[in-house]
Amino acid sequence: MYAKYLRHIRYPSNQTDHNSQNERICKSICYKMINNPHSKFLIAPLSGKRYIKNEVLKVFIILDDKKITITNHIYHYDVIVTQRDFDRLTHMYDNKTEQIRNEFENEMMSQIMVSLSTILTKISEKI
């Protein structure tokens, strides 16, 4: 019962499940850009904005408080989405950046292990 109450607080009933065509297209663009291997990601810690930049496709996206901004050198779109859709997009974005962070951390740690084993080998040879 309490979960239903919270859901209605977070996602009011005046936010319909019916999305406009522009909202659906915008969400699809974001999903594809998040999964594109050429996309670069940046999160602004103070503002909470999330940025996606793809130089190959020449597209730049900003996710900011239910507003999605899609820009390139020819066009600029600002599309407002529902809180639920924005939460889904940011969740997908955050999962992608977490995956990238894990890969980066594993790469750093693997280099450390190689360095430690090199030190051990050098010490062992001198003893």
GICORUR-V215887 format. One record per pair of residues at least 6 apart in sequence whose ideal C-beta (glycine too) atoms are under 8 Angstrom apart, sorted by sequence separation. I is the first residue (numbers start at 0). J is the second residue. D is the distance in Angstrom with one decimal. If there is no record, write none. Layout:
BEGIN
i:I j:J d:D
i:I j:J d:D
END
This chain:
BEGIN
i:32 j:38 d:5.3
i:42 j:48 d:7.5
i:43 j:49 d:7.8
i:52 j:58 d:7.8
i:53 j:59 d:7.7
i:61 j:67 d:7.3
i:69 j:75 d:7.5
i:70 j:76 d:7.6
i:42 j:49 d:5.4
i:43 j:50 d:7.4
i:51 j:58 d:7.8
i:52 j:59 d:5.3
i:60 j:67 d:6.7
i:61 j:68 d:4.2
i:68 j:75 d:7.3
i:69 j:76 d:4.7
i:18 j:26 d:7.7
i:41 j:49 d:7.5
i:42 j:50 d:7.5
i:51 j:59 d:7.3
i:52 j:60 d:7.8
i:60 j:68 d:6.7
i:68 j:76 d:7.1
i:80 j:88 d:7.4
i:40 j:49 d:7.3
i:41 j:50 d:4.3
i:50 j:59 d:7.4
i:51 j:60 d:4.2
i:60 j:69 d:5.4
i:61 j:70 d:7.9
i:67 j:76 d:8.0
i:68 j:77 d:5.3
i:69 j:78 d:7.4
i:40 j:50 d:6.9
i:50 j:60 d:7.1
i:51 j:61 d:8.0
i:59 j:69 d:7.6
i:60 j:70 d:7.7
i:67 j:77 d:7.4
i:68 j:78 d:8.0
i:40 j:51 d:6.1
i:41 j:52 d:7.5
i:50 j:61 d:5.7
i:51 j:62 d:7.7
i:58 j:69 d:6.7
i:59 j:70 d:4.8
i:66 j:77 d:5.9
i:67 j:78 d:4.9
i:39 j:51 d:7.3
i:49 j:61 d:7.3
i:50 j:62 d:7.8
i:58 j:70 d:7.5
i:59 j:71 d:6.6
i:66 j:78 d:7.2
i:67 j:79 d:7.9
i:38 j:51 d:5.3
i:39 j:52 d:4.7
i:48 j:61 d:5.8
i:49 j:62 d:4.2
i:58 j:71 d:5.3
i:66 j:79 d:5.6
i:67 j:80 d:6.2
i:38 j:52 d:7.0
i:39 j:53 d:7.3
i:48 j:62 d:6.8
i:49 j:63 d:7.6
i:57 j:71 d:4.9
i:65 j:79 d:5.7
i:66 j:80 d:7.8
i:38 j:53 d:4.7
i:39 j:54 d:7.7
i:48 j:63 d:4.6
i:57 j:72 d:6.6
i:65 j:80 d:5.8
i:37 j:53 d:5.3
i:47 j:63 d:7.5
i:65 j:81 d:7.3
i:37 j:54 d:7.0
i:46 j:63 d:7.3
i:47 j:64 d:7.4
i:65 j:82 d:6.1
i:33 j:51 d:6.7
i:35 j:53 d:5.9
i:37 j:55 d:4.3
i:67 j:85 d:8.0
i:32 j:51 d:5.0
i:37 j:56 d:7.1
i:65 j:85 d:4.6
i:32 j:53 d:6.0
i:35 j:56 d:7.2
i:64 j:85 d:7.6
i:67 j:88 d:7.4
i:29 j:51 d:7.4
i:62 j:85 d:7.4
i:32 j:56 d:7.7
i:32 j:58 d:6.5
i:62 j:88 d:6.1
i:62 j:89 d:6.2
i:32 j:60 d:5.8
i:28 j:58 d:7.7
i:62 j:92 d:6.5
i:29 j:60 d:6.2
i:28 j:60 d:7.4
i:29 j:62 d:7.3
i:29 j:67 d:6.3
i:49 j:89 d:6.5
i:26 j:67 d:7.9
i:28 j:69 d:6.2
i:51 j:92 d:7.6
i:25 j:67 d:5.3
i:49 j:92 d:5.2
i:25 j:69 d:6.6
i:25 j:76 d:7.1
i:40 j:92 d:7.2
i:25 j:78 d:4.2
i:26 j:80 d:6.7
i:42 j:96 d:6.5
i:21 j:76 d:7.7
i:25 j:80 d:7.0
i:40 j:95 d:6.7
i:22 j:78 d:6.0
i:40 j:96 d:5.1
i:21 j:78 d:5.5
i:22 j:79 d:8.0
i:22 j:80 d:5.4
i:26 j:84 d:6.1
i:30 j:88 d:7.8
i:33 j:91 d:5.6
i:22 j:81 d:7.9
i:29 j:88 d:5.4
i:33 j:92 d:5.8
i:40 j:99 d:6.7
i:30 j:91 d:6.8
i:34 j:95 d:7.6
i:18 j:80 d:7.6
i:22 j:84 d:7.0
i:26 j:88 d:6.6
i:29 j:91 d:8.0
i:33 j:95 d:5.2
i:18 j:81 d:7.4
i:29 j:92 d:8.0
i:15 j:81 d:8.0
i:18 j:84 d:7.1
i:14 j:81 d:4.6
i:14 j:82 d:6.4
i:14 j:83 d:6.9
i:10 j:81 d:7.4
i:10 j:82 d:5.8
i:9 j:82 d:6.6
i:10 j:83 d:5.1
END
